[in-house]
Amino acid sequence: MLVLRRARSRVTVRVRVTPRAARDAIAGEREGTLLVRVTAPPVEGKANHAVAALLARALDLAPGEVRIERGSGGRTKLLSLPASAEVRLARLVK
């Protein structure tokens, strides 16, 4: 089950990113972490931008509403989203 935490008007979720994948996709959930694959390389923030754009499209959010709070240099990241996206996010992995 995906672990979501509320903090004021936002919700946070851990994301494990696989850069240079064959295609962009939300690959499910493992141990409470959202698995995301992106075709972008992990160079100059391209993979981070691709993750934010993919989640924004999947959750019908503006790209600026998806924020990387921690882990911008690694594969495991903590992202925050508007609290209104919590239900849609939980449905992505079902």
C-alpha positions in Angstrom: 0.0 0.0 0.0 1.3 3.4 -1.0 2.4 5.5 2.1 1.1 9.0 1.9 1.7 11.7 4.6 -0.3 14.9 5.0 1.5 18.1 5.8 -0.8 21.2 5.9 -2.3 21.5 2.4 0.1 19.1 0.8 0.7 15.3 0.7 4.1 13.7 0.4 5.0 10.4 -1.2 8.3 8.5 -1.6 9.2 7.8 -5.3 11.8 5.4 -6.6 12.9 6.5 -10.1 14.4 4.4 -12.9 16.0 6.8 -15.4 16.8 5.8 -19.0 13.8 3.4 -19.1 12.3 2.2 -22.4 9.2 4.4 -21.8 7.7 6.8 -19.3 5.4 4.9 -16.9 4.1 4.7 -13.4 5.2 1.1 -12.6 3.2 0.5 -9.4 4.2 0.4 -5.7 6.7 -1.5 -3.7 7.1 -1.2 0.1 5.0 2.0 0.3 7.1 3.7 -2.5 5.7 4.7 -5.9 7.8 3.3 -8.7 8.3 5.6 -11.7 10.2 5.0 -15.0 11.3 7.8 -17.2 13.3 7.8 -20.5 15.3 10.9 -19.5 18.9 10.5 -18.3 19.8 11.4 -14.7 21.8 14.4 -16.0 21.3 18.1 -15.2 17.9 17.4 -13.6 16.3 16.0 -16.7 15.0 12.9 -14.9 13.6 15.0 -12.1 11.8 17.2 -14.6 10.5 14.1 -16.4 9.2 12.6 -13.1 7.4 15.8 -12.2 5.9 16.1 -15.7 4.7 12.5 -15.7 3.0 12.7 -12.3 1.5 16.1 -13.2 -0.1 14.6 -16.4 -1.2 11.4 -14.6 -2.8 13.4 -11.7 -4.2 16.3 -13.9 -2.0 18.9 -12.1 0.1 21.8 -13.3 3.8 20.8 -13.5 4.7 23.4 -10.9 2.4 21.7 -8.3 4.7 18.6 -8.1 7.7 19.5 -5.9 10.8 17.5 -5.1 11.3 18.0 -1.4 14.3 15.7 -0.9 16.5 13.4 -3.0 16.9 15.4 -6.2 20.4 13.8 -6.7 19.3 10.2 -6.0 16.9 7.6 -7.2 14.7 7.8 -4.1 12.9 11.1 -3.8 10.3 12.7 -1.5 7.7 14.5 -3.6 4.9 16.8 -2.4 1.6 17.4 -4.1 -1.5 19.3 -3.4 -3.7 17.5 -0.9 -6.5 17.5 -3.5 -4.4 14.9 -5.5 -4.3 12.4 -2.6 -7.2 10.2 -3.8 -6.1 10.3 -7.5 -2.6 9.3 -6.4 -3.9 6.3 -4.4 -5.9 5.2 -7.4 -2.8 5.2 -9.7 -1.4 2.1 -8.0 -4.5 0.0 -7.7 
